[in-house]
Structure formats: structure tokens, C-alpha cells
């Protein structure tokens, strides 16, 4: 038995199966989900009142545990080290995170969203929790290489540049994970499939001269950032093209795969194109839950069918309802890892 799987080799990607009557859990003895209670940061302790959906991972785990009739197991990550951070970010930028104003700028905190007099912890202490989430992306990527599919129930901070944080992103966990895997000699060729509402501009900038990393970004053309970077392949979607979103996504993946052969894929599964996202800037793409579900199934199934390891991260998503998008995505990933559920996905 290796990694909880029968035989002499690790479990890989299994075809989707369904049970018809009773809840059945098949073959998921291994742990391929990454989470920590530190992901659900209590922002009120820092005097922050902003609709970051930091409880998405907790809600997804609760719902999936209900589906399975037992507590769903996961692995807890170690925080990323300063040495690993410096594989991507400058020492000067890391030092600047000791200052509260840096956090106010990165999190774009307006006067009514930040009340210093209401805080019990200084803003720079947020870095401790973010380091754990970044460590989660490293662990999920390593698990994907070992098991085939894995998910960090958080992370996806694709806007962070080497010398600055921006767009709510402090550390670029995706870039840190890629360079950590390279340093550990666990993989050489990486593809980032970024379907967040916003362009993955930070990762595009970081890897723009790295032929071993392919960055694909499918994003809103009208949405922030106004000044976009050049990914290996950009697929901008106009507000008038919402009905073509899934077609454009599939075409983008197929085009990327014709020119690049990855050893592992990092899937940035942002939920902010969902119509229930509350961030005003995401108004240009308003996809129904069924479309978001098909999007994530498309990506997971595409790479699972080809036995290409994939690590998924949550990325953008704001408000009380976006967790539903991630629930269906993680459920699909678990199904392709070996779990079967009695209740059909439409009955959830």
C-alpha cells in the first residue's frame, strides 16, 4: 500500500465514477487537501472591515464533510520561510512589510474599512498568516507531483510583484511554489492556468523571461489592472463576450498545450467571475454558478484525463456566497482523486 492506494505505486488520476444509492468513499485514503485554521484570519483584530471571503476553505470543508458523513482530512502547511520568499521577492520589499502603511496600500483600505482604534493586533502581524497560506501552495504543488491532484484551500496571490504587493496580494505564493519546486529539483516545467477575474499580472511579470514556466491568463478585458502585463498567452474576455467564456477558456488551454508540455499545472481557480461576487470591479463578468462549475470541471478533467499533475488554489472571491464555487471545484477534484458520492452534484 503506497499513499493509501493498493499496489506498489502511488494513486494517480482516476476516471470519474458515480454511485446511485448510498454514500460511498472509494480510495481516498491519501490526503491531497491543504488547509489551516490560520487561513480564516479574524480581520477585525486588525481593525479591518472588508469583504474578503477568508472563510471559504472552512465552509468548503464543512460542506464536503457533510457529503461524506465524516470529517474530511487535510494536511496543515508550514509557513513559508524568508529564504523561500526571497526566491521571488526583494529583501527591501520584505522589510517594508514591517510598516503598517504598506499593508494599508496593498489591501487598499479606505477610511471606513480600517479603524486603527478598533485593532488588537498591528497590521504587520498579518504576514504570519499569509506565510502559512503561501506554505500551503508549496505543499499542494508537491502533493500534486506525488499524487496527481491536490488543492490548497486558499492562496493564489497572483498580483504580487517582486518589489511590491498590490491588489490585495502580499506575497506571490504561486511564484514562490514554482521556484521552490525548482530549487528542490522536484519539477522543471510549470504551467499556470489562471482563470481569476483579473489578469495574473504578477506571475506574468515574474516569469516573463523564464522559458520553463508558461503563464496562461483568461481574464476580464475591462477589469483591473488597467495596465496589464504580457503572459505567455493572454485570453481577454470582453463584457459582451461572457457567453463565450467557456469556449475561450478551452481554446486557450488547448493552444497553450500545443506549445508547452508541463510537468505540473498550478490552477488559479478564482471565484470572482461568479455573479454573486460583491467586489464592484468584477461587474464585467457575471457568470452563473452552473457556468463556474463547468469551468472548473473543464480544467480539472482536461489535465486529469492526460495524467498531468494539477495543484489548485482559490485566488480571488469576495462576499458570503463565493465559497459555493470552490465547493464544487474541490468536490470534482476529490472525485477525480478517487472519491465517489451517492448524491449527484445537481442535488446539492
LINTAHU-V116998 format. One record per backbone hydrogen bond with DSSP energy under -1.0 kcal/mol. NH is the residue of the N-H (numbers start at 1). CO is the residue of the C=O. Records with the same first field share a line. If there is no record, write none. Layout:
# LINTAHU-V116998
NH->CO ; CO
This chain:
# LINTAHU-V116998
2->5
5->2
14->336
19->341
34->151
35->75
39->36
40->37
41->39
43->41
45->42
46->43
47->44
48->43
49->113
52->50
53->317
54->52
56->53
59->55
60->56
61->57
62->58
63->59
64->60
65->61
66->62
67->63
68->64
69->65
70->65
75->33
80->131
85->81
86->82
87->84
88->85
89->85
90->162
94->90
95->91
96->92
98->95
99->96
104->100
105->101
106->102
107->103
109->104
113->110
115->47
118->115
119->116
120->45
121->45
125->122
126->123
127->124
128->125
130->126
131->127
132->128
133->129
134->130
135->131
136->132
137->133
138->134
139->135
140->136
141->137
142->138
143->139
144->140
145->141
146->142
147->143
148->144
150->310
151->32
152->312
153->34
154->152
158->156
161->164
166->169
168->106
169->166
173->171
176->172
177->173
178->174
179->175
180->176
181->177
182->178
183->179
184->180
185->182
186->181
190->212
191->264
192->214
193->266
194->216
195->268
201->199
202->158
203->158
204->200
205->201
206->202
207->203
208->205
210->207
213->210
214->190
216->192
217->233
218->194
219->235
220->197
221->237
233->215
235->217
237->219
241->238
242->239
244->241
245->242
248->244
249->245
250->246
251->247
252->248
253->249
254->250
255->251
256->252
257->253
258->254
263->189
264->189
265->309
266->191
267->311
268->193
269->267 ; 313
270->268
271->316
274->271
275->287
277->274
278->318
282->279
283->280
285->282
287->273
292->288
293->289
294->290
295->291
296->292
297->293
298->294
299->295
300->296
301->297
302->298
303->299
304->300
305->301
307->304
308->303
310->148
311->265
312->150
313->267
314->154
315->155
319->51
324->321
325->322
327->323
328->324
329->325
330->326
331->327
332->328
333->329
334->330
335->331
336->332
339->334
347->344
348->345
